[in-house]
Amino acid sequence: MRLEVSAQTHVMPFRDPFRIARAEDDRAATTVIVQLRLGALSGVGEAYPVTYYGETPETVAAVLPFLAAHLDGLGAPPADLAGTRTWLAEADARLGAAIGGHGAAKAAIDIGLHDLAGKALGIPVHALIGTSPDLPPTDFTIGIDEPAIVAERARRAARFPALKIKVGGPADLETLEAVRAVYAGPIRVDANTGWAPGEGERLVPELVRLGVELIEQPFPAHRIEDLRRLQAISPLPIVADESAVTIEDLDLLVGVVAGVNVKIMKCGGIGPGLAMIRRAKVLGFRVFLGCMEESSIAIAAAATLAAEADWVDLDGNLLLAHDPYAGIELGDDCRWRLGDAPGLGVHPRPA
């Protein structure tokens, strides 16, 4: 039985311009929706390619058939839960061995297989993988802009229990002062590798004063010693993101930072994401579960892992002017509702 894979690229405009310290399109997100078919079974997945990690819509389209071919002979998922978990683990092992990198392309197939397997068993993905549906609330992310504009967006998002503010621009401290003037809750800052070492040391006391909760990836990914030095003087946890791509990166970060950001688009999907989270906990890290600017497909997939995380940042679909998929709902308490529908429980949204 051969796995059939088809893909369609979607350009999804943002509600507001969304700029980060790295050069990326601040007007729209580009994602790849993937349909899987295995005999009579079907599933949906998503690949959100990021050029920083070496992926584009074109590389995803090229790699997907290659990855699918490595699943030849796997057969259909067994009719029992334990057998299906073993089947999914074997699929992820084959995807991991097929080629290095290409985490988003691997994630698309992994997500689709979990959706397919959940539907085959008639259970939601969180029950399939054995995680709790009781989730922590998500924060809400605001991109770099003029301080007054960021503050106005923070005021509009004040119902969220925490805000993540993108920094690494020309007016970081002024921006955070403006946000604090309109928002009383925890603030998380994410520099996306945009700070110089001296800038981090200068800003830490000010961030403490402003009630910042954590600092995400202040320096370039390879500047491990700079991360170590900043964590040594910072009472705030430093969270590695671009430095923590897959489970293989974790051991090198022990004693360097207090936390790691796990994203299924970096590490290869739900199965690798759960393994990375659990390994991170064994090593003593606090876990930040993050996302890209994805549709509800990938957010629903990542949300199945959210009960395992200390901090949750699953808001990519909330940044979009039009999300092409629906099915996962955000409660008034800003917690995602996973529901009991088989698989991921998502479906195309009417145009």
C-alpha positions in Angstrom: 0.0 0.0 0.0 1.5 3.3 -1.1 1.2 6.6 0.6 -0.1 9.3 -1.8 0.8 12.9 -1.0 -0.5 16.1 -2.6 0.4 19.6 -1.6 -1.0 23.1 -2.2 0.7 26.4 -1.2 -1.3 29.0 0.5 -0.4 32.7 1.0 -2.2 34.0 4.1 -2.1 37.8 4.7 -1.6 38.9 8.3 -4.2 41.0 10.2 -1.5 43.4 11.1 2.1 43.7 9.7 4.2 41.1 11.5 7.9 42.0 11.6 10.6 40.2 13.5 14.4 40.9 13.8 15.2 38.6 10.9 14.3 39.5 7.4 11.0 37.8 6.6 7.8 38.9 4.8 5.8 41.0 7.3 2.7 41.1 5.1 1.7 37.5 4.7 2.6 34.0 5.8 3.2 31.2 3.2 2.4 27.6 4.2 1.9 24.3 2.4 -1.2 22.2 3.1 -0.6 18.5 2.5 -3.2 15.9 1.9 -2.3 12.2 2.6 -4.1 9.1 1.3 -3.3 5.6 2.3 -5.8 3.2 0.8 -9.2 4.3 2.0 -7.7 6.4 4.8 -6.9 10.1 4.6 -5.3 12.8 6.7 -4.2 16.5 6.4 -0.9 18.0 7.4 0.9 21.3 7.1 4.5 22.4 6.3 5.4 25.9 7.2 8.8 26.5 5.5 11.2 29.1 6.9 14.2 30.0 4.8 16.3 30.5 8.0 16.0 26.7 8.5 16.7 26.0 4.8 13.2 25.4 3.6 10.9 27.1 1.0 7.6 26.0 -0.5 9.7 24.7 -3.4 11.9 22.5 -1.2 8.9 21.2 0.6 7.3 20.2 -2.8 10.5 18.5 -3.9 11.1 16.6 -0.7 7.6 15.4 0.1 7.5 12.6 -2.6 11.0 11.5 -1.5 9.8 11.2 2.1 6.6 9.4 1.2 8.7 6.8 -0.8 10.5 6.0 2.4 7.2 4.9 4.0 6.6 2.3 1.3 5.8 -1.0 2.9 4.7 0.5 6.2 1.2 -0.6 5.5 -2.0 0.7 7.1 -2.1 1.6 10.8 -3.1 -1.4 13.0 -6.6 -1.6 14.5 -5.4 -1.2 18.1 -3.9 1.8 20.0 -0.6 0.2 21.0 0.0 -1.0 17.5 -0.8 2.3 16.0 1.6 4.1 18.3 4.3 1.7 17.2 3.3 2.3 13.5 3.6 6.1 14.0 7.0 5.7 15.7 8.3 3.6 12.8 7.1 6.2 10.3 8.9 9.0 12.2 12.0 6.9 12.4 11.9 6.4 8.6 11.3 10.1 8.0 14.2 11.0 10.3 16.6 8.6 8.6 15.6 9.6 5.0 17.3 13.0 5.0 18.7 15.5 7.4 16.9 18.7 8.1 13.6 19.5 6.2 11.7 19.6 9.5 8.6 21.3 8.1 8.3 18.8 5.2 8.7 15.9 7.7 6.2 17.6 10.0 3.6 17.8 7.2 3.7 14.0 6.8 3.9 13.3 10.5 0.9 15.5 11.2 -1.1 14.0 8.4 -0.3 10.4 9.6 -1.5 11.3 13.1 -4.7 12.8 11.7 -5.2 9.7 9.5 -4.5 7.3 12.4 -6.8 9.1 14.8 -9.6 9.0 12.2 -8.9 5.3 11.7 -9.3 4.5 15.4 -12.1 7.1 15.9 -10.2 9.0 18.6 -8.6 12.5 18.8 -4.9 12.9 18.3 -4.3 13.8 22.0 -5.8 10.4 23.0 -3.8 8.7 20.3 -0.5 10.0 21.8 -1.6 9.9 25.4 -1.5 13.6 26.3 -4.0 15.6 28.3 -6.6 17.8 26.7 -6.4 20.3 29.6 -4.1 22.9 28.3 -2.3 26.0 29.6 -3.4 29.3 28.0 -1.6 30.6 25.0 0.1 34.0 24.9 -0.3 36.4 22.0 2.5 37.7 19.9 3.0 41.3 18.6 5.6 42.1 15.9 8.2 44.9 15.8 6.7 48.4 15.0 6.7 51.9 16.3 6.3 51.8 20.1 2.9 53.5 20.0 1.6 51.0 17.4 2.9 48.0 19.4 1.2 49.5 22.6 -2.1 49.9 20.8 -1.9 46.3 19.6 -1.1 45.2 23.2 -4.1 47.1 24.5 -6.3 45.3 22.0 -4.8 41.9 23.1 -5.2 42.6 26.8 -7.4 39.6 27.4 -4.5 37.3 26.8 -2.8 36.2 30.1 0.7 37.0 28.6 2.0 38.8 25.6 5.1 38.0 23.6 6.7 41.1 22.2 9.1 40.8 19.3 12.3 42.9 19.9 15.6 43.3 18.2 14.5 46.6 16.5 15.7 50.2 17.0 13.5 51.0 20.0 13.2 47.9 22.2 13.2 49.5 25.6 10.8 52.3 24.5 8.5 49.7 23.0 8.4 47.7 26.2 7.8 50.8 28.3 4.8 51.6 26.1 3.4 48.1 26.3 3.8 48.1 30.1 1.8 51.3 30.3 -1.3 49.6 28.8 -0.8 46.0 29.8 -0.4 44.6 33.4 0.3 40.9 32.7 3.5 39.0 32.0 5.6 40.1 29.0 7.8 37.7 27.1 10.4 39.1 24.8 11.7 37.4 21.7 14.8 38.9 19.9 15.0 36.2 17.2 18.9 36.4 17.4 18.8 40.2 17.0 20.8 41.4 20.0 24.5 42.0 20.5 26.0 40.6 23.7 26.5 44.0 25.3 22.9 44.9 24.5 21.6 41.9 26.3 23.6 42.7 29.5 22.4 46.3 29.4 18.8 45.5 28.9 18.4 42.7 31.5 18.0 45.0 34.6 15.4 47.1 32.6 13.5 43.9 31.7 13.4 42.8 35.3 12.1 46.3 36.3 9.4 46.0 33.6 8.2 42.6 34.8 9.4 40.6 31.8 8.9 36.9 32.3 11.5 35.4 29.9 14.0 36.3 27.1 13.8 34.2 24.0 16.9 33.7 21.7 18.7 37.0 22.2 21.8 36.1 20.2 22.6 34.2 17.0 22.1 30.4 17.2 25.8 29.5 17.3 26.7 32.0 20.0 26.4 29.4 22.8 28.9 31.0 25.1 27.2 34.4 24.8 23.9 32.7 25.8 25.7 31.0 28.7 27.1 34.3 30.0 23.8 36.1 29.8 22.0 33.4 31.6 24.6 33.5 34.3 23.8 37.1 35.1 20.1 37.1 34.3 17.4 36.3 36.9 15.1 35.8 33.9 15.1 32.5 32.1 16.8 32.6 28.7 14.9 30.4 26.2 16.8 28.9 23.2 14.8 28.8 20.0 17.0 29.0 16.9 19.7 27.2 19.0 17.3 24.4 19.8 16.0 23.0 16.5 15.8 19.2 17.2 16.3 16.8 20.1 19.9 16.5 19.1 20.6 20.1 20.1 19.4 19.7 23.7 22.5 18.1 25.3 24.7 21.0 24.1 22.4 23.5 25.8 22.6 22.0 29.3 24.0 24.6 31.7 23.7 27.2 29.0 20.0 28.3 29.1 17.1 27.7 31.4 14.5 26.8 28.7 14.1 25.6 25.1 11.4 26.4 22.5 10.0 23.3 20.9 8.3 23.8 17.5 6.9 20.9 15.5 8.0 22.7 12.3 11.6 22.7 13.4 11.8 19.2 14.8 9.6 17.2 12.4 6.1 16.9 13.8 4.0 15.7 16.7 6.0 12.5 17.4 9.4 14.2 17.4 8.0 17.2 19.2 6.7 15.0 22.1 10.0 13.2 22.3 11.9 16.5 22.4 9.7 17.9 25.1 10.1 14.9 27.3 13.9 14.7 26.8 14.1 18.5 27.6 12.4 17.8 30.9 14.7 15.0 31.8 17.6 17.4 31.2 16.1 20.0 33.5 14.9 22.5 30.9 11.6 24.4 31.1 9.7 24.0 27.9 8.3 26.8 25.7 5.9 25.3 23.1 6.0 27.7 20.1 4.8 27.9 16.5 5.3 29.7 13.2 2.5 31.8 11.6 0.6 28.6 10.7 -3.0 27.7 9.9 -5.2 25.9 12.3 -3.9 22.5 11.1 -0.5 22.9 12.6 -1.8 24.8 15.6 -4.2 21.9 16.3 -1.3 19.5 15.9 1.0 21.4 18.3 -1.8 21.9 20.8 -1.9 18.2 21.4 1.5 18.7 23.1 0.6 21.8 25.0 -0.2 20.1 28.3 3.4 19.0 28.5 4.8 22.6 28.3 5.5 25.3 30.9 4.8 28.1 28.5 2.5 28.0 25.4 2.8 30.3 22.4 0.4 28.8 19.9 -1.1 31.9 18.3 0.1 31.7 14.6 -3.4 31.2 13.2 -4.7 34.2 15.3 -2.3 36.5 13.4 -3.9 35.7 10.0 -6.6 37.7 8.2 -8.0 34.5 6.8 -7.2 31.0 8.2 -7.9 28.4 5.5 -8.8 25.8 8.1 -11.1 25.7 11.1 -12.0 23.2 13.9 -9.9 24.2 16.9 -11.5 26.8 19.1 -9.9 29.3 21.6 -11.9 29.6 24.8 -12.6 32.8 26.6 -9.7 31.8 29.0 -7.3 31.7 26.0 -6.9 27.9 26.2 -7.3 25.9 23.0 -10.2 23.4 23.1 -9.0 20.1 21.5 -12.4 18.5 21.3 -13.4 14.8 20.8 -13.5 14.6 17.0 -11.4 11.9 15.5 -7.9 12.9 14.3 -7.1 16.6 14.5 -10.7 17.7 14.1 -9.9 20.4 11.5 -11.7 21.0 8.2 -11.4 23.5 5.4 -13.0 26.9 6.1 -15.4 28.3 3.4 -13.7 30.7 1.1 
